[in-house]
């Protein structure tokens, strides 16, 4: 069984690699990217180092793999962060030098399509960090969300337990990244309703696995970075979230059903389900339409669990996904889900 270990943490003043393992969107939308770089410098005291494919749309999988290798192999680089996600990172995985990366463990931060690299790192025995991409979280309009900023700081620089808290206010509506006015004003948010707990009569502590549900489904289809012995996941904490692709409730159920048929779903005695993004530029839902979408997704998750893992402890609407704020989750690291106390604690 592979037991991931936490890599050494950076300190203020250190150099941090900025890479685009999926898509070179900084080249198309420089405003949130430059803002995220500025915050890495000013808010966290880190010196970002950009790699060749970071701003290049259409870069090859080989070029992106080269950036990953260079970032991990450089002894002066103390952590690695993704600029953003995308939809092509699965083509990079077969090109990665597992021994090179295993020999140079570093904290990696990313989410969405970066679920691919996080799963790869876990199988290399390295704890990664789901969250905190440069353009989305660090490039947030207005100011960094305080909960995001605090979680990122703790994950970057500290080691030990960190208690997650429900967001008092949140948002999932985005604005035009090409418009400079987007970044001048604080985005509109709406009140949070806290977390919803199911089967909350126990405490589960285990290592985190999961990420973006759509990417987990694609890894399963391609049979990549899934442990051949599923007992490696026994007792772990599954965490899942859905992206701006806004998969239908039918697709969410089908993915979870397939995990159940594979014998994977029942391995995890606890599930943290991220607050779903219910708005996109392609589907600008009203709040009422978004609420229906979220309710349908919750029903789909519960339907799958009733069939394949009815005793699973479930927490809905944890702020770990494509909504704002975003809390960093250690991928392969320890997560404690305390049902009776209604507490979630991660170990950074």
Steps between C-alpha positions, in 0.01 A plus 500: 500500500627847407490746791550852367736725693490876537777673303705779664322836512625827349577810705435866414771613261520165320447445129181328385448353154195613301402254227205426270473120488166521318444822305703818447208725590727767654581590140133570424403658833802679645304715748409234762832329439712808569285581802557149635876533451498835680319347795747213518769764541323751727261286705721192541853628444577240233684557173310340209710346223318457170574205272505498116152358433323697773353764265503294182164377373535188291817378668565131453469240776877453468563870566274502803660183636838667452389795714381263775831313496704821506299647786532191720866439418618857574634509859433874522127449443324423828138455380303477176164661418277469193387812320158345434339176383377398155400171343812339353725405791426130474720496187796621709487218756663225288795732429590569862815357655365346819843440650619856435195646672507247783864592564421874522178529702347848513161644593281532190189719500225474240145381441251418224696331217798495737325210670704298249834614641377480860403135449839436336683657794302296750610187319859627523456518876474882509221696669367772269262791559165524325433871453658842455569548129658831401225635275184390683561519873806728519374715208160558662347842421502755780702332773592148598213337685612485865419130537685412182798715599522343847468143370763556229741656751459209741545241224805678357695570816377289792479135593228363721122508547282772348125519561280579203200730548182546295495819295271769637474643149594347165470546125509300179425775246804607297573817307694577183875448554575714193335808656729699736192628686437143619797521736421838655190399693433240764283224346143452616446214744199335661439357848618147576278243669775295662577135436249216479598180684377147426578193719679736738515264796871415472851633453697408188868576458686400187702617205329716240441392141275625221486850353297620204234237431520537122877443506470204740255347253745548212785347698279200566411472131864520394606279794771747599630577850245270663668266747490140366424381852192693610569412862746794491194723535344314792408732784575816301299817461362556150456862394331597176381814325360592160634766264366777280412226250201450732441129437139390517365308797483198270872528422590547867298192592650297214857583604432408862314187392801392296724563801261282696503224240878506504494448877656839563220698663462270801871536583442848643304527828467879453426732207547877488290632212602845382249778453400471132557781256151576370576784257717529189524731202334226294231440762434825689248353742284714725548431873181292492622296201837455668334377820310238300820390329674461837204309648492264202873435537461425871220255424722328242784462751269360766341261252839353410606474863178325599578234241873453560606656832191570713691549826738767367529816707427785257549876527350714225595854391857502625682794335768296324413537133430748222312744725636785710640483770709189453660292774814301426470123544811281547496236225633188665524685830298443815139616531287461811121513466337519843127445458384547861703823535422616144869573440732443205873521567771455240870451561723722288 
